[in-house]
Amino acid sequence: MHEFVILKAIFVLIHAYNAPLIKEVIWNPLVVPWIKCNTDDTSKGCTGPAAWGGIFRDNHADVVGCFTQNLNISA
């Protein structure tokens, strides 16, 4: 927020987009020795390259591993 105040003070126009959806997520600790994996995918444009990735967390929410992979396909 501090940076926005500075930019406004020197008359820099800011065109911030509204968030399409804000969703509260509550993380519950896992049972020892479980590991949680969250994955997601993405595509750059309608016909752009596609990729996916994931993150592994332990019962303390510490990151124990992660990955990304180009799928070598277009969505």
N, C-alpha and C positions, 0 to 999 in steps of 0.2 A: 504494500500500500504506500510505503514511503516513496518508492520510485515514481508512482503515479502522481503524487503531490509535486515532486520536482518537475516532472514533464509538464504538468499543467501550469506551473509557475513560469516556465519559459515558453508557454504557448505552443506546445507540441500537440497536434491533434491526435487523439487516440480513438481508434475504431475497434473497441473490444466487442467480441461476440457474446451474446447471452448463452449461458449453458443450456443445452436442449433439455437436460434432465439432471437433477441432483438427487442422488439416492444415498440414504444413510446405510452403511454397512457395519454391522457389529461382529467383531471377530471373537469367537469363543475359543479358549485354549483347548488344544487337542489332548487326548489321553496319551500318556507316555507308552510306547515309543512311536506313536503314529507320526507320519509326515504328510503334510497337505500340499497338493499340487494345484495351482491355478494356471489355466491356459487361456490363450486368446489368439485370434487371428486377425489379419488385416489385409486390405487390398488398396493399392494406390490408384484411385480412379476406377471407372467402370471396367476398363479393360487393362488396367495396370498390373504390375507384378504382385503376387500374393506371398505372404509369409505368415509364420506362426511362432509362438514362443510360450514359455512357461516359467514358473518360479516355484521352488520347493521350500517350505518353511517347517520348522519343528514346533514343539509345543510351547516354546517361548517366543514364537514369531520371528526367530532368527532365520536368515536365509541360509540354507544348506546346499543350494545349487540352483542353477537357472540355465535356460537354453533359448536360442532363436534359430530359425531355419527358413531359408528362402525355399519356397515350394517349386520354383522354376516353372510356374504356370501363370497364366493370366486369368483373373476372375471373370 
